[in-house]
Amino acid sequence: MEYYLFQSRKKEVDPRKERFRQYPTPPLCSPFSVTICATTHIFWRFRFSIQINTMEAGVRSDVCMDLGNGLANGQGKHPLFSFGVISDVQYADIPDGHSFLGVPRYYRHSILVLQRAVKNWNDHKNLNFVINFGDIVDGKCPKDQSLNAVKKVVSEFENFHGPVYHMIGNHCLYNLPRDKLLPLLKIPNHGDGCTHAYYDFSPTPGYRFVVLDGYDISAIGWPHDHPNRLEALKILSEKNPNSDKNSPEGLKGVDRRFVMFNGAVGNKQMEWLDNVLKDATNMKQKVIICCHVPLDPAGTIIKEDIQLILVEFITECLMLL
């Protein structure tokens, strides 16, 4: 069994990486598909995710990657199942503009990219499901349009001929609070009335997908007096002296991660992850872990407790998405 990581994109602000994000043409969102094979070895680090982010809408099919050299190889591998992936649609019914970091944005065009991706996924015919890595609407969407914008994007996903699994991103939470957002995305709750966005599912025997809530501890999305929001604000006040907590100005090295658009995983979720991995071990399942905020130490700074959990179950984790 193997241990892998997939992620939507790098969250630590690193100006050295920004040159990769200056896209000359739309889109920003990045659809593709993955085929899991009997001998799949995948470890897609940040360099590869940049390459994916510049792809036109479409499908990569029958992809097997060798852990040793990072090269795709579909020769002689028997597919077990395939799935579609997309991230950061960031739709808004507003004119083109620029992101917080000055990246050109094509807000209305993104819905066309999603439509093309769904068509290509359906044409692929053998995809078991699609997983969306969050940020389906943009933070600049007018707040009186947020609900309709989310519904519009979700309705496009529903044109896929199979299950669609969502996770939340910071732009989702700029638009709607969790109690309104999660039901629209059909994210299951834990039966305790809490609006946590972590869950797991098994698309085929022997495999389990774990979706983490990267904004469990966050200054956005929670009610103003919620303990998770208060904990996030406390961390930001201690670590980020800027009046604009989205700015990393003056922060050095790993401290540049202490910005408001980032988030963290709380203790309750880490305990849940620990139990899920123990259960997967007992059931002899390979596990694929997904999160909007990267967990790969090569792409960002991982919280030590999560890393310890994943190292403990290194033989059960197939990949982190």
C-alpha positions in Angstrom: 0.0 0.0 0.0 1.1 3.6 -0.7 0.8 7.1 0.7 0.0 10.0 -1.6 -1.1 13.6 -1.7 -3.3 15.6 -4.0 -4.3 19.2 -3.3 -6.1 22.0 -5.0 -3.3 24.6 -4.9 -0.6 26.1 -2.8 -1.9 28.4 0.0 1.2 29.9 1.4 1.9 33.3 -0.2 5.2 33.0 -2.0 6.0 35.8 -4.5 8.6 33.6 -6.2 5.7 31.3 -7.3 3.4 34.1 -8.5 5.0 34.2 -12.0 3.5 30.8 -12.6 0.0 32.2 -12.0 0.1 35.0 -14.7 -2.1 33.2 -17.1 -2.4 34.9 -20.5 -5.8 33.4 -21.3 -8.7 31.9 -19.2 -9.5 29.7 -17.4 -8.1 29.5 -13.9 -10.1 26.4 -12.9 -8.4 23.2 -13.7 -10.4 20.1 -14.8 -8.9 16.8 -15.4 -9.4 13.1 -14.6 -7.4 10.4 -12.9 -7.4 6.7 -13.4 -6.4 4.5 -10.5 -4.6 1.4 -11.7 -3.6 -1.8 -9.9 0.0 -0.6 -9.6 -0.6 3.1 -9.4 2.2 5.2 -7.8 1.2 8.9 -7.6 2.8 11.8 -5.8 1.8 15.0 -7.5 3.7 17.8 -5.9 3.1 21.5 -6.4 5.1 21.7 -9.6 2.7 19.3 -11.2 -0.4 21.1 -9.9 0.8 24.3 -11.6 0.9 22.4 -14.8 -2.6 21.2 -14.3 -3.8 24.7 -13.5 -2.8 25.9 -16.9 -4.7 23.2 -18.8 -7.7 23.9 -21.0 -10.9 22.2 -19.9 -10.7 18.5 -20.7 -9.8 15.1 -19.5 -6.6 13.3 -18.8 -7.5 9.6 -19.1 -5.8 6.3 -18.2 -3.0 8.1 -16.2 -0.6 6.1 -14.1 2.4 7.9 -12.6 5.6 6.3 -11.4 6.6 7.5 -8.0 10.3 7.3 -8.9 10.4 9.6 -11.8 7.0 11.3 -11.7 6.2 10.5 -15.3 2.8 9.4 -16.6 2.7 5.8 -17.8 -0.5 4.0 -18.9 1.3 1.0 -20.4 0.4 -2.4 -19.0 -1.6 -1.1 -16.1 -5.2 -2.3 -15.5 -7.6 0.5 -14.5 -9.5 -0.1 -11.3 -11.6 3.1 -11.5 -11.5 6.7 -12.8 -12.7 10.0 -11.6 -12.9 13.7 -12.6 -11.3 16.5 -10.7 -11.7 20.3 -10.8 -10.8 23.2 -8.6 -11.4 26.9 -8.2 -14.2 27.6 -10.7 -14.7 30.9 -8.9 -17.7 32.0 -11.0 -19.2 35.5 -10.6 -21.6 37.4 -12.9 -19.3 40.4 -13.0 -16.8 41.8 -15.6 -13.3 40.4 -15.9 -10.8 41.7 -13.4 -7.9 40.7 -11.2 -7.4 38.6 -8.1 -6.1 39.8 -4.8 -2.6 39.1 -6.1 -3.2 40.7 -9.5 -3.8 37.6 -11.5 -6.2 38.2 -14.5 -9.6 36.7 -13.8 -12.4 35.8 -16.2 -15.4 35.5 -13.9 -18.2 34.8 -16.3 -16.1 32.7 -18.6 -15.5 30.2 -15.8 -19.0 28.7 -16.0 -18.3 27.9 -19.7 -15.1 26.1 -18.7 -17.1 24.1 -16.2 -19.8 23.2 -18.8 -17.1 22.1 -21.2 -15.4 20.0 -18.4 -18.7 18.3 -17.5 -19.3 17.5 -21.2 -15.9 16.0 -21.5 -16.3 14.0 -18.3 -19.6 12.6 -19.6 -18.0 11.8 -23.0 -15.4 9.9 -21.1 -18.2 7.5 -20.1 -16.3 5.4 -17.5 -15.7 8.0 -14.8 -17.0 6.7 -11.4 -17.5 10.2 -9.9 -16.3 13.8 -9.9 -14.7 15.6 -7.0 -14.6 19.4 -6.8 -11.9 21.0 -4.7 -13.8 24.1 -3.7 -14.0 27.8 -4.5 -17.0 27.4 -6.9 -17.8 31.1 -6.7 -15.5 34.0 -6.4 -15.1 36.3 -3.3 -15.9 39.3 -5.5 -19.3 38.0 -6.3 -21.9 40.6 -5.1 -23.3 39.3 -1.9 -26.9 39.7 -3.0 -26.0 37.3 -5.9 -24.1 34.8 -3.8 -27.0 32.3 -3.3 -28.0 32.3 -7.0 -24.4 32.1 -8.1 -23.7 29.0 -5.9 -27.0 27.4 -7.2 -26.0 28.1 -10.8 -22.6 26.4 -10.5 -24.0 23.4 -8.5 -26.7 22.9 -11.2 -23.9 22.7 -13.8 -22.1 20.0 -11.7 -25.4 18.1 -11.6 -25.3 17.6 -15.4 -22.5 15.1 -14.8 -23.9 11.6 -15.2 -22.7 10.3 -11.8 -22.0 11.4 -8.2 -20.3 14.7 -7.5 -18.4 15.3 -4.2 -17.6 18.9 -3.1 -15.4 20.5 -0.5 -15.3 24.1 0.7 -12.8 26.8 0.0 -12.3 30.3 1.3 -14.1 31.9 -1.6 -17.1 29.7 -0.9 -17.2 31.0 2.7 -16.8 34.6 1.6 -20.2 34.2 -0.1 -22.3 32.1 2.2 -22.1 30.9 5.8 -21.7 27.2 6.4 -25.3 26.5 7.4 -26.4 27.7 4.0 -23.5 26.5 1.9 -23.1 22.8 3.0 -26.7 21.7 2.2 -26.4 23.2 -1.3 -23.2 21.2 -1.8 -24.8 18.1 -0.3 -22.0 17.8 2.1 -23.1 15.2 4.8 -23.2 16.3 8.4 -22.2 14.2 11.3 -25.6 14.0 12.9 -24.6 16.3 15.7 -26.1 19.5 14.3 -22.6 20.8 13.5 -21.7 22.3 10.2 -18.3 20.7 9.7 -17.4 19.9 6.1 -15.3 16.8 6.5 -16.5 13.4 5.4 -15.5 10.2 3.7 -16.9 7.9 1.0 -16.0 4.7 -0.7 -16.5 4.7 -4.5 -15.3 1.1 -5.1 -14.4 -1.8 -2.8 -10.9 -1.5 -1.3 -10.7 2.3 -1.6 -11.9 5.2 0.6 -11.8 8.9 0.0 -11.4 11.3 2.9 -12.4 14.9 2.4 -10.9 17.3 5.0 -12.3 20.6 6.1 -9.4 23.0 5.7 -11.4 25.8 7.2 -12.4 24.1 10.4 -10.4 26.7 12.3 -11.1 29.9 10.4 -12.0 33.5 10.7 -14.5 33.1 7.8 -17.7 31.1 7.5 -18.5 30.7 11.1 -20.9 32.8 13.3 -19.1 35.7 14.9 -19.1 34.1 18.4 -18.2 30.6 17.3 -15.3 29.1 19.1 -13.6 28.0 15.9 -13.7 31.6 14.6 -12.5 33.0 17.9 -9.6 30.6 17.9 -8.6 31.6 14.4 -8.7 35.3 15.3 -6.5 34.7 18.3 -3.9 32.9 16.2 -4.0 35.7 13.6 -3.7 38.5 16.2 -0.7 36.7 17.7 1.1 35.9 14.5 0.1 38.6 12.0 0.6 42.3 13.0 -0.9 43.7 9.9 -4.3 45.5 10.1 -5.2 43.6 6.9 -5.0 40.0 8.1 -5.0 38.7 4.5 -1.6 40.4 4.0 1.6 38.5 4.8 3.6 41.8 4.6 6.5 41.7 7.0 6.0 38.0 7.8 9.0 35.8 7.2 9.4 32.1 6.2 6.8 29.8 7.6 5.0 32.7 9.4 3.7 33.8 6.0 1.0 31.2 6.3 -0.7 33.2 9.1 -3.2 35.0 6.9 -7.0 35.2 7.0 -7.6 33.3 3.8 -5.9 30.3 5.2 -7.4 27.8 7.7 -6.6 25.0 10.0 -7.8 21.5 11.1 -9.2 21.3 14.6 -8.6 18.6 17.2 -12.0 17.1 16.8 -11.4 16.6 13.0 -8.0 15.2 13.6 -9.5 12.6 16.0 -12.1 11.8 13.4 -9.3 11.3 10.8 -7.4 9.1 13.1 -10.5 6.9 13.6 -11.3 6.8 9.9 -7.8 5.6 9.1 -7.9 3.0 11.8 -11.2 1.7 10.3 -9.7 1.7 6.8 -6.8 -0.3 8.2 -9.1 -2.9 9.6 -11.0 -3.1 6.3 -7.8 -3.2 4.3 -8.7 -0.1 2.3 -6.4 2.3 0.5 -7.2 5.9 1.5 -7.1 9.0 -0.7 -7.1 12.2 1.3 -8.5 15.5 -0.2 -8.3 19.0 1.0 -8.7 22.5 -0.4 -5.7 23.7 1.7 -2.6 21.7 0.9 -1.2 19.3 3.4 1.9 18.2 1.5 5.0 19.4 3.3 6.6 20.0 -0.2 3.8 22.5 -1.0 3.1 24.2 2.3 3.6 23.9 6.0 1.8 21.0 7.5 0.3 20.9 11.0 2.5 18.5 12.9 -0.4 16.5 14.4 -1.8 15.7 11.0 1.6 14.7 9.7 2.0 12.3 12.7 -1.4 10.7 12.0 -0.6 10.3 8.3 2.9 8.9 9.0 1.3 6.4 11.4 -1.0 5.1 8.7 1.4 5.5 5.8 0.6 2.0 4.5 -3.1 2.7 4.4 -3.0 6.1 2.6 -2.9 5.8 -1.1 -2.8 9.5 -1.9 -3.6 12.9 -0.5 -5.5 15.0 -3.0 
